[in-house]
Amino acid sequence: MILPDRTSFTPLSTISLPSSHILHPGSCNPSMDLVVLLSHPFNPSSNSWKGKGKEIGKTQISLWRTGGSKVWEVNVTGQVVGLAWSEDGLILSLFTWSNERTIDHLSVHTGEVIRSIPFPQNLNVGHIDDLRAGKWIDMKWVQAQNDWDRVKNGSSINIIDSLPTVTPVDPPKPPNLLPFMQKSNKPEPRPTFHSLLKSFPSLLPSNIPLPPNILSISSYPFLTGTLPLPPSQGKENAQEILELSKISDRMSGYLDIILRGLENAEIAFRESEKQTMICREDLETCAQQQAMTIPDVHSDLFRFLMTGRSGVAVNEWLGSKLTGRTLTKWDQTLDSSYKSIQNLIIESISPALERLVLLLEEMKGWSRTPRYQARIQLREDDVVKATDLVLGFAKLMEKMRRDAEHEMKAASEFMKWLKYEIVRAASQDTSSDDIPTPTHDLKLVWSFMINGFVHSSFHDHFPYLSVRPPKDFLPDEFTRYTRKPNRNLDEVLKETQTELGIIKKEIMYTPSTKANESLNSTNGSESTMSMDMSMSVVEDEDNDEDVDRDLTPTGILSEDEEDLLSSPDTVERKNLYAVQEEEEIERKIEKEPWVWINTLVRDLEKLIKDAIGLIDDGYNLPLNDGMRDKRIVQGGLWEVLVSKNDKDEQQIWLMYTSDSASSSPSATAKISTFALFDSEQSLTCLSIQFFDDDEIVLLLESENGRYLVTLRYVELLDLEQMVEMNVSDIRGIDDIVKIHQNTFQAILPIPISRSRYLGVTPQFDTSLDHTKVAIALNGRTGRRLGCVAFEDGRSLQVWDLDVDEDEEDEDEQEEQEDGEGEES
């Protein structure tokens, strides 16, 4: 075989790189003249990859213009084992392997990670040693068959869009450890999704709605690259799944707002608690100097409130420790903290929960619709349970808002009282007109002493735990939301008519002697009303914690409640406020919002994934070493593979399977093989890849050097150079090669269409054998170019594959010959 001496391709540029880089087969941007290069931290002489992947470093990702200038450079954790560009070229999707396997989506403009999702653990990728050997996981963006539906009138999304927008909550800012350090002018990174929502099914964020394209990772689909789908949904792209994905994406957005709101609410409470703790420690320090216990000084402070007389410790605290500046800062901190908590609940958390209820109500309707039942696996009971969980959480947040409002008012009155006492103590003449008039509310001041100054009610919501936020969940037997029993319509009508006086009033009055009979009877409105009243009483007794009541009760209390809520001077036998080192925090799970949101995220994620129908079985992902490729052309699938025969000689296998044949029980495919050797010359294929719908590009090596050649594979169907075979029991081209390795007796030489001599084979150091020569192509109209990287990875050749100079030269020669013939 003698390769034709042609100059089919035009050299564009040669990019000199500062260090060794790796070219991925999909590195070329499909819509711009850009190419992405990788720089792995792998060095065979070092031990950085020892162990089970625990010491994996970072991979450098750099974007270059084909002219030779660098656009940006970023680092990602772990090793990149897969890469793909979106159809519009604006998103770079990376499959990274570290301690966790993740899919990262980077912006083409800045290299910023837009969204990072964990790769499903039920999918087997193989051993990392195979990935280090230059093999890649097949990744490709595929255009969706269906588009998003228009928002329907009356749907939950339509109703939500007509409502005011929920106020988004930014992530809490880290504390400024060095307050005098000059602030950086770099823009702050955009807020990403909360870590609890990493695996929650959602869509890729975008200002302009993205088309529902699918990122296919070796036949495992991800809608917009982030929402996992079962393999069966990869091609169908059902409209019901698209609607469910929009619901799921809205849910993830509202859950993120709730999580951010809880984070900021807890930080606000900790700030107020910190300032209160500082002032309380000053009082307790004064008590220790006077040999008083902590309960005694608290009792003395209460006695000072009631009688105006106090001991030395309280007088010293008000006279010297608690200055006007400290008191003002304390007052402002409490006021701003509790206002922040109320605003977060009113403007962000509660509206987000209300919209979650609307989304769940629409899903409840889907569970009753035959059209959705055929595509989506939704159970009405699961949707109702999730709705009850959201409603119960909303009820808890409203209680927290009321608690914050009460403590803010009580703190304000407490500060008024302290300012009044400080001014009164500073005045020597008690008859002077300078003494202010007391305007504080005595009951609220006493309430703050118990609930704010000593033990805030928010300690039940945000307890001091070693792990914050806690990772606990609500128990299954816990009642999330108490619903009243459903009543028949005729019973409601009878009761309504009775109240309006439409029917006789005598029916409402039952003699007391027949009370038991009326309770046991099933007919009549009296029994219904009595049962409803009894049930409402029971519900009120069971849920007395949620009833709106003052935090300073004056009713009959138990002994324990009297000890906690009575005046501190009656508690002389117990040290209730002393904190022991080994004392365990008594938690109230049902009052902790973090426990509620953990349960809500878990249940909603399970609800969505069960509805989509994700499989839990393991699924192996085949690896690509650059010697195979596949492409869908005009309703058929083309596959190409380079393999070796028994004599260690390379052969090119090409297989075509139409869609109609692949779906039939007796499927057939057309197969052809080509040899890379003959009696004159032996070639070695270094890389192969589909260029467009007509050609395959190969990088070949011979004794003379290296060649970049093309093969027009579509013409083989018309030339009848492919053999038809039965492949009903065969999964892919690998099985074809194993079974029919020796079937083809006469192997044709490879029909080269275009060719370019790249030069002699470069000689590189043997220590660089871990990197391989590779090609990356872009066959789109207007961007038809190819990149070639050799073993050292320090240079990149860029070629224009669109211009065919050979054909132009042949046309010119024909014109010249015709002209000479006419002259003669």
Secondary structure, 3 states (H helix, E strand, C coil): CCCCCCECCEEEEEEECCCCCEEEEEEECCCCCEEEEEECCCCCCCCCCCCCCCCCCEEEEEEEECCCCEEEEEEEECEEEEEEECCCCCEEEEEEECCCEEEEEEECCCCCEEEEEECCCCEECCCHHHHHCCCEECEEEECCCCCCCCCCCCCHHHHHHHCCCCCCCCCCCCCCCCCCCCCCCCCCCCCCCCHHHCCCCCCCCCCCCCCCCEEEECCEEEECCCEECCCCHHHHCCHHHHHHHHHHHHHHHHHHHHHHHHHHHHHHHHHHHHHHHHHHHHHHHHHHHCCCCHHHHHHHHHHHHHHCCCCHHHHHHHHHHCCHHHHHHHHHHHHHHHHHHHHHHHHHHHHHHHHHHHHHHHHHHHCCCHHHHHHCCCCHHHHHHHHHHHHHHHHHHHHHHHHHHHHHHHHHHHHHHHHHHHHHHHCCCCCCCCCCCCCCCHHHHHHHHHHHHHCCHHHCCCCCCCCCCCCCCCCCCCCCCCCCCCCCHHHHHHHHHHHHCCCCHHHHCCCHHHHHHHHHCCCCHHHHHHHHHHHHHHHHHHCHHHCCCCCCCCCCCCHHHHHHHCCHHHCCCCCCCCCCCCCCCCCCHHHCHHHHHHHHHHHHHHHHHHHHCCCCCCEECCEECCCEEEEEECCEEEEEEEEECCCCCEEEEEEEEEHHHHHCCCCEEEEEEEECECCCCECEEEEEEECCCCEEEEEEECCCCEEEEEEECCHHHHCCCCEEEECCCCCCHHHHHHHCCCCCCCCEECCCCEEEEEECCCCCCHHHCCCCCEEEEECCCCCCEEEEECCCCCEEEEEECCCCHHHHHHHHHHHHHHHHHHHC
